[in-house]
Amino acid sequence: MDKTRTIKDPAREKKQFTNRALLSALIVLLLAALLLSRLYFLQVIEHSTYQTLSDKNRMQLQSIPPTRGLIYDRNGVLLADNQPVFSVTLVKERTENIEETLSELGKIIALDEDDLERFHQRIEGHRKPYESVPIKIRLSEDEIARLAVDRYRFPGVEVEAELVRHYPMKGTMAHVLGYVGRINEKELKELDPTNYSGTHYLGKLGIEKFYEDMLHGFVGFQNVETNARGRILRVLERMDPTPGHDLVLHLDSRLQLRTEQVLEGRRGAVVAIEPKTGGVLAMVSTPSFDPNLFVTGIDHKSYKDLRESTDIPLFNRALRGQYPPGSTIKPIMGLAGLDTATVTRQTTVWDPGWYQLRNDDRYYRDWKRIGHGRVDLHSAIVESCDTYFYDLGHKMGVDHMSRYLDKFGLGANWSLDIPEGRDGLLPSREWKRGAKGLPWFPGDSLNMSIGQGFMLMTPLQLATATAVLANRGVWQRPHLVSQIRDENGDDVIVEPQEVPPNITLKNPDDWNFIFEAMTDVMHGKQGTARSSGRGALYKMAGKTGTAQVVAIKQGEKYDADALEERHRDHALFIGFAPVDDPQIAVAVLVENGGGGSRTAAPVAREVFDAWLLEFSGYFNSEGERQAPVLPVITSER
């Protein structure tokens, strides 16, 4: 059988090889063209885009938070400072495993449950990309050193320095200054995102909150070059922030501290005002707390102790405590009686120890069980005769009483820069109809005439009314800040605020009459606070008050020893000094302190002496008047 033999064809093989070589070359050329076109697209057409993305990897625009303004007292004593602290922080976007990182960090520095809980709240909350979140604040030098050694092991973890608010006087100024704290998610949504970028703290209470816009300042920026780990290599461009304004208060830290010491840890409040200016010289609420605990975040145990304390140290009694004013309103009631011609200076009332309305079986008791006998308005104020004012209130009626008390600012917070103050309660016919659905009864007028019943006032309102009284009806709204200075030390002008109308009496000499009665309260033989006025180098005017906490049944006698301590009467006092040239007006409240003459008036005397004889320079060591020397205050940042 014949076999087919294959004959080799070199020409055909050469042609086939050439075709394959040409096809391969064409493919290579097409791929090269595609590569070149892509390269052209990336390097030429998209050059600016990728250059920007590259710059973002190595250059960052960072916010520079401004330095918060400082707060001084009237003598230049620093009340709110900024202190540098070191914190360990973490950037979420540069950390692969956060929990593992925290676990390893915990082997180097102590991280408690509060630190970790606050960290998780912050990192899971609203924040900007690549924004560092603090893990632990206020590192010790030993912790900083240990972190520096192992820093390479923790990408995204840094030790950062920042200025943190510090209050040198701690609890002495807590209720006045308030405090700053970490910005929460709700506040972050309400703030200017540009001006607060890089800022971690915000005023939460008091002066810190009210003047937040002025204290904060304006943010700055810097453009920096970073390495792959995000650490700054150099600063390319910088715009410095504008520091916040400094505040100078009317407050005298010496008087504040002395007043706190005089209260001796009792629950109470004292507000002292300079009548001529309305400046608050002291505002004390005891017990208090250390505001430094809240700045970087208070731990659970400390907060629980403060919140659950029966003495309520977080509660500002001077601004938010509402108490019956008791007999402290009697001088104003007397003025109202004279100005409305309800009584005259010679009008007398027989006081057997009680007062009774016609066709009413109830006896409205005087504090003195046997009564004061025949009393006129002067002796009624000096001896604090309730029966006289029962009769006056019944004759004058609620409308006149409410109108005159309102003129002195009672029942409203008229302060300029103390927004936390409550309004209290100044009752009227309309109020009772709306709140209780009942008409106004004659018995309500009797209770109101001695500062009891529905009426509630704050110590700040009582001090405000006392300052207006000392000014003979001229209004100066109470305020804490006396001066605002910018970063150059120049005064910042603040627009004037509305002031209530001054009080004008039909007979201006009625002021003198009431002043004489209030002076005899302190210095007269029958004055309820004569023991507190004894031996003074100056004349002071005052009025004691006692406010019931629990009602006493008809026919029963008040027995403080039979009551629990917190059910005993509150002690109150208002006053000003010197009488002929008032430099200070004071309202004192001691919770469950009993009689105002025994407890509250001695506190006021200590405050008067401290201000007039020691701190203000109004009197020299021999009791002679002299011109006060005003301090010169300079800022130190």
C-alpha positions as CSV (number, residue, x, y, z in Angstrom):
1,M,0.0,0.0,0.0
2,D,1.4,3.5,-0.9
3,K,2.0,5.9,2.0
4,T,1.4,9.6,1.5
5,R,4.6,11.5,1.9
6,T,4.6,15.2,3.3
7,I,6.7,17.5,1.2
8,K,8.3,20.5,3.1
9,D,7.3,23.9,1.7
10,P,9.9,26.6,2.9
11,A,8.1,29.4,1.0
12,R,4.8,28.8,2.7
13,E,6.4,28.5,6.2
14,K,8.3,31.8,5.7
15,K,5.1,33.6,4.7
16,Q,3.3,32.1,7.7
17,F,6.1,33.3,10.1
18,T,6.1,36.7,8.6
19,N,2.3,37.0,9.0
20,R,2.6,35.9,12.7
21,A,5.4,38.4,13.3
22,L,3.5,41.2,11.8
23,L,0.4,40.3,13.9
24,S,2.5,40.2,17.1
25,A,4.1,43.5,16.2
26,L,0.7,45.0,15.6
27,I,-0.6,43.8,18.9
28,V,2.5,45.1,20.7
29,L,2.1,48.5,19.0
30,L,-1.6,48.6,19.9
31,L,-0.9,47.8,23.5
32,A,1.9,50.4,23.5
33,A,-0.4,53.0,22.0
34,L,-3.0,52.2,24.7
35,L,-0.4,52.5,27.4
36,L,0.9,55.8,26.0
37,S,-2.6,57.2,25.6
38,R,-3.4,56.2,29.2
39,L,-0.2,57.7,30.4
40,Y,-1.0,60.9,28.5
41,F,-4.5,60.9,30.0
42,L,-3.1,60.5,33.5
43,Q,-0.1,62.8,33.2
44,V,-1.4,65.5,31.0
45,I,-5.2,65.7,30.9
46,E,-5.8,64.6,34.6
47,H,-2.6,66.1,35.9
48,S,-4.3,68.7,38.1
49,T,-6.7,66.2,39.6
50,Y,-4.1,63.7,40.6
51,Q,-1.8,66.4,41.8
52,T,-4.5,67.6,44.2
53,L,-5.2,64.0,45.4
54,S,-1.5,63.6,46.0
55,D,-1.2,66.8,47.8
56,K,-4.1,65.7,50.1
57,N,-2.1,62.7,51.0
58,R,0.9,64.7,52.1
59,M,-0.6,68.2,52.8
60,Q,-3.4,68.9,55.2
61,L,-5.3,72.1,56.2
62,Q,-5.6,72.0,59.9
63,S,-7.6,74.2,62.3
64,I,-5.8,76.1,65.0
65,P,-8.2,76.7,68.0
66,P,-8.0,80.2,69.5
67,T,-6.9,80.7,73.1
68,R,-9.9,81.1,75.3
69,G,-10.2,84.5,77.1
70,L,-9.2,84.8,80.7
71,I,-11.5,85.9,83.6
72,Y,-10.4,88.2,86.4
73,D,-12.0,89.6,89.5
74,R,-12.1,93.4,90.1
75,N,-8.6,93.3,91.6
76,G,-6.9,91.4,88.8
77,V,-7.0,88.0,90.5
78,L,-7.2,85.3,87.9
79,L,-10.4,83.3,88.2
80,A,-10.4,81.2,85.0
81,D,-7.0,80.2,83.4
82,N,-5.8,78.1,80.6
83,Q,-3.3,75.3,81.4
84,P,-1.4,73.1,79.0
85,V,-2.1,69.4,79.3
86,F,-1.0,66.4,77.3
87,S,-3.5,63.8,75.9
88,V,-3.1,60.6,74.0
89,T,-5.3,60.7,70.9
90,L,-6.3,58.4,68.1
91,V,-7.2,59.0,64.4
92,K,-9.7,56.4,63.4
93,E,-8.8,56.5,59.7
94,R,-5.1,55.7,60.4
95,T,-5.8,52.8,62.8
96,E,-6.5,49.3,61.4
97,N,-7.8,47.7,64.6
98,I,-9.0,50.2,67.3
99,E,-9.9,47.6,69.9
100,E,-6.5,45.9,69.6
101,T,-4.8,49.3,69.7
102,L,-6.6,50.2,72.9
103,S,-5.8,46.9,74.4
104,E,-2.1,47.3,73.7
105,L,-2.2,50.9,75.0
106,G,-3.7,49.7,78.2
107,K,-0.6,47.7,78.9
108,I,1.5,50.9,78.7
109,I,-0.7,53.5,80.4
110,A,-3.7,53.1,82.8
111,L,-7.0,53.3,81.0
112,D,-10.1,53.0,83.2
113,E,-13.6,52.2,82.1
114,D,-14.6,55.9,82.1
115,D,-11.7,56.8,79.8
116,L,-12.8,54.0,77.3
117,E,-16.5,54.8,77.5
118,R,-15.9,58.5,76.8
119,F,-13.6,57.6,73.9
120,H,-16.1,55.3,72.3
121,Q,-18.8,58.0,72.7
122,R,-16.6,60.5,71.0
123,I,-15.3,58.4,68.2
124,E,-18.8,57.0,67.3
125,G,-20.4,60.5,67.4
126,H,-20.3,63.2,64.8
127,R,-16.8,64.2,63.9
128,K,-14.7,65.2,60.9
129,P,-12.6,62.7,59.0
130,Y,-9.0,62.4,60.2
131,E,-10.0,64.3,63.4
132,S,-8.1,63.0,66.4
133,V,-10.1,61.8,69.4
134,P,-8.7,61.8,72.9
135,I,-8.4,58.5,74.7
136,K,-7.0,59.8,77.9
137,I,-6.4,63.4,79.0
138,R,-3.9,64.8,81.5
139,L,-1.1,62.3,81.0
140,S,1.6,62.2,83.6
141,E,5.3,62.7,82.6
142,D,5.9,59.0,83.2
143,E,3.1,58.1,80.8
144,I,4.3,60.5,78.2
145,A,7.8,59.0,78.4
146,R,6.5,55.4,78.0
147,L,4.3,56.3,75.1
148,A,7.2,58.0,73.4
149,V,9.3,54.8,73.5
150,D,6.6,52.6,72.0
151,R,5.1,55.3,69.7
152,Y,6.2,53.4,66.5
153,R,3.9,50.5,67.4
154,F,0.7,52.6,67.2
155,P,-0.1,54.1,63.8
156,G,-2.7,56.9,64.2
157,V,-1.9,57.4,67.9
158,E,-0.3,60.6,69.1
159,V,0.5,62.5,72.2
160,E,-1.0,66.0,71.8
161,A,-0.7,69.2,73.9
162,E,-3.7,71.5,74.3
163,L,-4.8,74.3,76.6
164,V,-7.5,73.2,79.1
165,R,-9.6,75.5,81.3
166,H,-8.5,75.6,85.0
167,Y,-10.3,77.3,87.9
168,P,-7.8,78.2,90.6
169,M,-10.4,79.0,93.3
170,K,-12.3,75.7,92.6
171,G,-15.7,75.6,94.4
172,T,-15.5,79.2,95.6
173,M,-16.4,80.5,92.2
174,A,-18.2,77.5,90.7
175,H,-21.7,78.8,90.7
176,V,-20.7,82.2,89.4
177,L,-18.2,81.3,86.6
178,G,-19.9,78.1,85.6
179,Y,-17.5,75.8,83.6
180,V,-16.5,74.6,80.2
181,G,-16.9,71.1,79.0
182,R,-16.4,68.9,76.0
183,I,-18.7,69.8,73.1
184,N,-21.4,67.2,72.7
185,E,-23.1,66.1,69.5
186,K,-26.2,68.2,70.0
187,E,-24.1,71.3,70.6
188,L,-21.9,70.6,67.6
189,K,-24.9,70.8,65.3
190,E,-25.8,74.3,66.6
191,L,-22.3,75.8,66.5
192,D,-20.5,77.5,63.6
193,P,-18.7,74.5,62.1
194,T,-15.9,76.8,60.8
195,N,-15.1,78.8,63.9
196,Y,-15.4,75.8,66.2
197,S,-13.3,73.4,64.0
198,G,-10.5,72.2,66.2
199,T,-12.2,73.4,69.4
200,H,-13.1,70.8,71.9
201,Y,-14.6,72.9,74.7
202,L,-17.6,75.0,75.1
203,G,-19.1,77.1,78.0
204,K,-21.8,75.1,79.7
205,L,-22.9,77.3,82.6
206,G,-22.6,80.7,84.1
207,I,-20.3,83.4,82.8
208,E,-18.5,80.8,80.6
209,K,-21.8,80.1,78.8
210,F,-23.2,83.6,78.6
211,Y,-20.1,85.2,77.2
212,E,-19.1,82.2,75.1
213,D,-18.9,84.2,71.8
214,M,-16.5,86.7,73.3
215,L,-14.4,84.2,75.3
216,H,-14.0,81.8,72.4
217,G,-12.2,84.0,69.8
218,F,-11.8,83.1,66.1
219,V,-10.2,80.0,64.7
220,G,-6.9,80.0,62.7
221,F,-5.6,77.6,60.1
222,Q,-2.3,76.1,58.9
223,N,-1.4,74.1,55.8
224,V,1.1,71.4,56.8
225,E,3.0,68.6,55.0
226,T,2.8,65.2,56.6
227,N,4.4,61.8,56.1
228,A,2.6,58.5,55.5
229,R,1.8,58.2,59.2
230,G,0.2,61.6,59.3
231,R,2.9,63.3,61.3
232,I,3.7,66.9,60.5
233,L,7.0,67.4,58.6
234,R,6.7,71.2,58.1
235,V,4.3,74.1,58.1
236,L,3.7,75.5,54.6
237,E,1.3,78.3,55.5
238,R,-0.3,79.7,58.6
239,M,-3.0,82.1,59.7
240,D,-2.9,82.7,63.5
241,P,-6.2,82.5,65.5
242,T,-7.6,85.5,67.3
243,P,-7.7,85.0,71.0
244,G,-10.9,85.4,72.9
245,H,-11.7,88.5,74.9
246,D,-10.7,88.8,78.6
247,L,-13.4,89.5,81.1
248,V,-13.0,91.6,84.3
249,L,-15.8,91.0,86.9
250,H,-17.2,93.3,89.5
251,L,-16.8,90.4,91.8
252,D,-14.2,90.5,94.6
253,S,-12.7,87.1,95.2
254,R,-11.7,88.0,98.7
255,L,-15.3,88.9,99.7
256,Q,-16.5,85.8,97.9
257,L,-14.2,83.6,99.9
258,R,-14.9,85.4,103.2
259,T,-18.7,85.1,102.6
260,E,-18.3,81.4,101.9
261,Q,-16.4,81.0,105.1
262,V,-19.0,82.9,107.1
263,L,-21.7,80.5,106.0
264,E,-19.6,77.8,107.6
265,G,-20.7,75.0,105.3
266,R,-24.4,75.6,105.9
267,R,-26.9,75.4,103.0
268,G,-27.6,78.9,101.9
269,A,-26.9,81.8,99.5
270,V,-25.6,85.3,99.8
271,V,-25.7,88.0,97.0
272,A,-24.0,91.3,97.5
273,I,-24.5,94.2,95.0
274,E,-22.9,97.6,94.6
275,P,-26.0,99.8,94.4
276,K,-24.5,102.7,92.4
277,T,-23.4,100.4,89.5
278,G,-25.4,97.2,89.9
279,G,-22.2,95.3,89.9
280,V,-22.3,91.9,91.8
281,L,-19.6,91.9,94.5
282,A,-20.3,88.4,95.7
283,M,-22.6,85.6,94.8
284,V,-22.2,82.6,97.0
285,S,-24.2,79.3,97.0
286,T,-23.2,76.6,99.5
287,P,-22.4,73.9,99.4
288,S,-20.5,74.1,96.1
289,F,-18.5,71.8,93.8
290,D,-15.2,71.8,92.0
291,P,-15.8,72.9,88.3
292,N,-12.5,71.5,87.3
293,L,-14.0,68.0,87.5
294,F,-16.3,68.8,84.5
295,V,-13.8,70.3,82.1
296,T,-12.3,67.2,80.6
297,G,-15.2,64.9,81.7
298,I,-16.2,63.9,85.2
299,D,-16.1,60.2,86.2
300,H,-19.3,58.4,87.1
301,K,-18.5,58.0,90.8
302,S,-17.8,61.7,91.3
303,Y,-20.9,62.8,89.4
304,K,-23.1,60.3,91.2
305,D,-21.8,61.6,94.6
306,L,-22.7,65.2,93.6
307,R,-26.0,64.3,92.1
308,E,-27.2,62.1,94.9
309,S,-26.0,64.4,97.8
310,T,-28.9,65.5,99.9
311,D,-27.3,69.0,100.1
312,I,-27.5,69.4,96.3
313,P,-24.2,71.1,95.7
314,L,-24.9,71.4,91.9
315,F,-27.9,73.5,92.7
316,N,-27.3,77.3,92.5
317,R,-29.4,78.6,95.4
318,A,-28.5,82.2,94.7
319,L,-30.1,82.1,91.3
320,R,-32.4,79.2,91.1
321,G,-33.5,78.7,94.7
322,Q,-37.1,80.0,95.2
323,Y,-38.1,80.8,98.7
324,P,-40.8,82.8,100.5
325,P,-39.2,86.2,101.2
326,G,-40.9,86.4,104.6
327,S,-40.7,89.7,106.5
328,T,-37.8,91.0,104.3
329,I,-40.5,92.6,102.0
330,K,-42.0,94.7,104.8
331,P,-40.0,97.9,104.0
332,I,-41.4,97.8,100.5
333,M,-44.9,97.0,101.7
334,G,-44.5,100.0,104.0
335,L,-43.5,102.3,101.1
336,A,-46.5,101.0,99.1
337,G,-48.8,101.7,102.0
338,L,-47.6,105.3,102.4
339,D,-47.5,106.0,98.6
340,T,-51.1,104.7,98.1
341,A,-52.3,106.5,101.2
342,T,-53.5,103.3,102.7
343,V,-51.7,104.3,105.9
344,T,-49.8,107.3,107.2
345,R,-46.8,107.4,109.5
346,Q,-49.1,107.9,112.4
347,T,-51.5,105.0,111.6
348,T,-51.5,102.5,114.5
349,V,-52.8,99.0,114.9
350,W,-53.5,97.1,118.1
351,D,-51.6,93.8,118.1
352,P,-52.8,91.2,120.6
353,G,-50.7,88.5,119.0
354,W,-53.1,87.7,116.2
355,Y,-55.3,89.1,113.4
356,Q,-58.7,88.0,112.4
357,L,-60.9,88.8,109.4
358,R,-64.5,89.6,109.8
359,N,-66.7,86.4,109.5
360,D,-63.6,84.2,109.5
361,D,-62.8,81.9,112.4
362,R,-59.1,81.6,111.4
363,Y,-56.5,83.4,113.5
364,Y,-53.5,84.8,111.6
365,R,-50.7,84.7,114.2
366,D,-48.0,87.2,114.9
367,W,-44.5,85.7,115.5
368,K,-44.7,87.2,119.0
369,R,-47.4,85.2,120.8
370,I,-48.3,87.9,123.3
371,G,-48.3,90.6,120.6
372,H,-46.6,94.0,120.3
373,G,-49.4,96.1,121.7
374,R,-50.1,99.4,119.9
375,V,-47.7,99.8,116.9
376,D,-47.3,102.3,114.1
377,L,-45.5,101.7,110.8
378,H,-42.0,102.6,112.1
379,S,-42.3,100.2,115.1
380,A,-44.0,97.6,112.9
381,I,-40.9,97.4,110.7
382,V,-38.4,97.7,113.6
383,E,-40.1,94.9,115.5
384,S,-41.3,93.0,112.5
385,C,-45.0,93.1,113.6
386,D,-47.0,90.7,111.4
387,T,-50.3,92.0,112.7
388,Y,-49.7,95.5,111.4
389,F,-48.9,94.2,107.9
390,Y,-51.9,91.8,108.0
391,D,-54.0,94.9,108.4
392,L,-52.1,96.9,105.8
393,G,-52.3,94.1,103.2
394,H,-56.0,93.6,103.8
395,K,-56.7,97.3,103.3
396,M,-54.3,97.8,100.4
397,G,-55.3,94.7,98.5
398,V,-53.4,92.4,96.1
399,D,-53.3,94.8,93.2
400,H,-51.3,97.5,94.9
401,M,-49.1,95.0,96.6
402,S,-48.2,93.2,93.3
403,R,-47.7,96.5,91.5
404,Y,-45.2,97.9,94.0
405,L,-43.3,94.7,94.5
406,D,-43.0,94.4,90.7
407,K,-41.4,97.9,90.6
408,F,-38.6,96.6,92.7
409,G,-37.9,93.7,90.4
410,L,-39.4,91.0,92.6
411,G,-40.8,88.1,90.6
412,A,-38.5,88.7,87.5
413,N,-34.9,88.2,86.7
414,W,-33.7,91.6,85.6
415,S,-30.0,90.8,85.6
416,L,-27.9,91.6,82.5
417,D,-25.6,88.6,82.3
418,I,-27.0,86.0,84.7
419,P,-29.4,84.1,82.6
420,E,-29.8,81.1,84.8
421,G,-31.7,83.1,87.4
422,R,-35.3,82.0,87.8
423,D,-38.2,84.5,87.9
424,G,-39.7,83.5,91.2
425,L,-43.4,84.0,91.7
426,L,-45.1,87.3,92.3
427,P,-48.8,86.4,92.8
428,S,-51.7,88.4,91.5
429,R,-55.4,88.0,90.8
430,E,-54.8,87.0,87.2
431,W,-52.1,84.6,88.2
432,K,-54.2,82.7,90.7
433,R,-57.2,82.6,88.3
434,G,-55.0,81.1,85.6
435,A,-52.8,78.8,87.7
436,K,-55.3,77.7,90.4
437,G,-58.7,78.4,88.7
438,L,-59.7,80.2,91.9
439,P,-60.5,83.8,92.8
440,W,-58.2,85.9,95.1
441,F,-59.3,85.6,98.7
442,P,-58.7,88.2,101.5
443,G,-56.6,85.6,103.4
444,D,-54.3,85.4,100.4
445,S,-53.6,89.2,100.8
446,L,-52.8,88.7,104.5
447,N,-50.3,85.9,103.7
448,M,-48.8,88.0,100.9
449,S,-48.3,91.0,103.1
450,I,-45.7,89.2,105.2
451,G,-44.0,87.4,102.3
452,Q,-45.7,84.1,102.7
453,G,-48.4,82.2,100.8
454,F,-47.8,81.8,97.1
455,M,-44.9,84.3,96.9
456,L,-41.5,82.9,95.9
457,M,-38.3,84.9,95.4
458,T,-34.6,84.1,94.6
459,P,-31.8,85.6,96.7
460,L,-30.7,87.5,93.6
461,Q,-34.1,89.1,93.3
462,L,-34.0,90.1,97.0
463,A,-30.6,91.6,96.6
464,T,-31.7,93.5,93.4
465,A,-34.7,94.9,95.2
466,T,-32.5,95.9,98.2
467,A,-30.1,97.7,95.8
468,V,-33.0,99.6,94.2
469,L,-34.2,100.5,97.7
470,A,-30.8,101.7,98.8
471,N,-30.7,103.8,95.6
472,R,-34.0,105.5,96.5
473,G,-35.7,103.9,93.5
474,V,-33.0,104.4,90.9
475,W,-32.5,101.2,88.9
476,Q,-29.2,99.6,88.1
477,R,-29.6,96.2,86.6
478,P,-27.3,93.6,88.4
479,H,-24.5,92.3,86.4
480,L,-21.2,90.4,86.8
481,V,-18.9,91.7,84.1
482,S,-17.5,95.3,84.4
483,Q,-15.0,95.3,81.6
484,I,-14.4,93.3,78.3
485,R,-11.0,93.6,76.7
486,D,-9.8,92.4,73.3
487,E,-6.4,90.9,72.6
488,N,-4.8,94.3,72.5
489,G,-6.1,95.2,75.9
490,D,-8.6,97.7,74.5
491,D,-12.1,97.9,75.9
492,V,-14.9,96.3,73.9
493,I,-18.0,98.5,73.8
494,V,-21.3,96.7,74.6
495,E,-24.6,98.1,73.6
496,P,-26.7,99.4,76.6
497,Q,-29.6,97.2,77.7
498,E,-33.1,98.1,78.7
499,V,-33.5,99.3,82.3
500,P,-36.8,99.2,84.3
501,P,-38.2,102.7,85.1
502,N,-37.0,104.4,88.2
503,I,-39.4,104.4,91.2
504,T,-40.9,107.8,92.0
505,L,-42.8,108.4,95.2
506,K,-45.4,111.0,95.8
507,N,-43.5,112.1,98.9
508,P,-39.8,111.5,98.4
509,D,-39.3,111.9,102.2
510,D,-40.9,108.4,102.5
511,W,-37.5,107.0,101.5
512,N,-36.0,108.6,104.6
513,F,-38.8,107.3,106.8
514,I,-38.3,103.7,105.7
515,F,-34.5,104.0,105.9
516,E,-34.8,105.2,109.5
517,A,-37.0,102.2,110.4
518,M,-34.5,99.8,108.7
519,T,-31.6,101.5,110.6
520,D,-33.4,101.0,113.9
521,V,-33.8,97.3,113.0
522,M,-30.0,97.1,113.3
523,H,-29.2,99.8,115.9
524,G,-32.5,100.5,117.8
525,K,-33.3,99.1,121.2
526,Q,-36.2,97.1,119.9
527,G,-34.7,96.2,116.5
528,T,-34.9,92.5,115.6
529,A,-31.2,92.5,114.4
530,R,-29.8,94.9,117.1
531,S,-27.3,92.3,118.2
532,S,-25.8,92.2,114.7
533,G,-25.6,96.0,114.6
534,R,-23.9,96.4,117.9
535,G,-20.4,98.0,117.9
536,A,-20.4,98.9,114.2
537,L,-18.3,101.9,113.0
538,Y,-21.0,102.8,110.5
539,K,-24.8,102.8,110.3
540,M,-26.4,100.0,108.4
541,A,-30.1,99.4,107.4
542,G,-31.6,96.0,107.3
543,K,-34.7,93.8,107.7
544,T,-34.8,90.2,109.0
545,G,-37.1,87.6,107.7
546,T,-38.2,84.0,108.5
547,A,-39.9,81.8,106.0
548,Q,-42.0,78.8,107.0
549,V,-41.1,75.5,105.4
550,V,-44.0,73.4,106.8
551,A,-47.3,74.8,107.9
552,I,-48.3,75.0,111.5
553,K,-51.8,74.0,112.5
554,Q,-54.2,76.5,114.1
555,G,-53.4,76.9,117.8
556,E,-50.1,75.0,117.6
557,K,-46.8,76.6,118.6
558,Y,-43.8,76.4,116.3
559,D,-41.1,74.2,118.0
560,A,-37.9,74.0,116.0
561,D,-36.5,71.2,118.2
562,A,-39.5,69.0,117.5
563,L,-39.0,69.3,113.7
564,E,-36.5,67.6,111.5
565,E,-33.6,69.9,110.6
566,R,-34.8,70.3,106.9
567,H,-38.3,71.2,108.0
568,R,-37.3,74.2,110.1
569,D,-37.8,77.7,108.9
570,H,-35.5,79.5,106.5
571,A,-33.6,82.5,107.8
572,L,-33.4,85.6,105.6
573,F,-32.0,89.1,105.8
574,I,-31.7,92.1,103.5
575,G,-29.7,95.2,104.1
576,F,-27.4,97.9,102.9
577,A,-24.6,100.1,104.3
578,P,-23.6,102.8,105.1
579,V,-27.1,104.2,105.3
580,D,-26.2,107.7,104.1
581,D,-24.0,106.5,101.2
582,P,-24.8,102.9,100.4
583,Q,-21.8,101.0,99.0
584,I,-23.1,97.5,99.3
585,A,-26.6,95.8,99.4
586,V,-26.9,92.3,100.6
587,A,-29.5,89.5,100.6
588,V,-28.8,86.4,102.8
589,L,-30.6,83.1,102.9
590,V,-29.7,80.2,105.3
591,E,-31.8,77.2,104.6
592,N,-33.5,75.8,107.7
593,G,-31.5,78.3,109.7
594,G,-34.4,79.4,111.9
595,G,-34.9,83.1,112.7
596,G,-33.3,85.7,110.4
597,S,-32.2,87.8,113.3
598,R,-30.3,84.9,114.9
599,T,-28.8,83.3,111.8
600,A,-28.9,85.5,108.6
601,A,-28.2,88.9,110.1
602,P,-24.8,88.0,111.6
603,V,-23.7,86.7,108.2
604,A,-24.7,90.1,106.6
605,R,-22.8,91.9,109.3
606,E,-19.6,89.9,108.5
607,V,-20.0,90.7,104.8
608,F,-20.6,94.5,105.6
609,D,-17.5,94.6,107.8
610,A,-15.3,92.7,105.3
611,W,-16.3,95.0,102.4
612,L,-16.3,98.4,104.1
613,L,-13.5,98.0,106.6
614,E,-11.1,95.6,104.8
615,F,-11.5,95.2,101.0
616,S,-13.1,98.3,99.4
617,G,-11.0,100.9,101.2
618,Y,-14.2,102.9,102.0
619,F,-13.1,103.2,105.6
620,N,-9.6,103.3,107.0
621,S,-8.5,101.4,110.1
622,E,-9.8,104.2,112.3
623,G,-13.3,104.1,110.8
624,E,-12.8,107.3,108.8
625,R,-14.0,107.5,105.2
626,Q,-11.5,107.7,102.4
627,A,-11.5,107.5,98.6
628,P,-11.1,103.9,97.4
629,V,-8.0,103.2,95.3
630,L,-9.0,101.4,92.1
631,P,-6.7,98.6,90.9
632,V,-4.9,98.6,87.6
633,I,-5.5,95.2,85.9
634,T,-3.2,93.9,83.2
635,S,-3.7,90.7,81.1
636,E,-1.1,88.0,81.1
637,R,-1.5,85.2,78.6
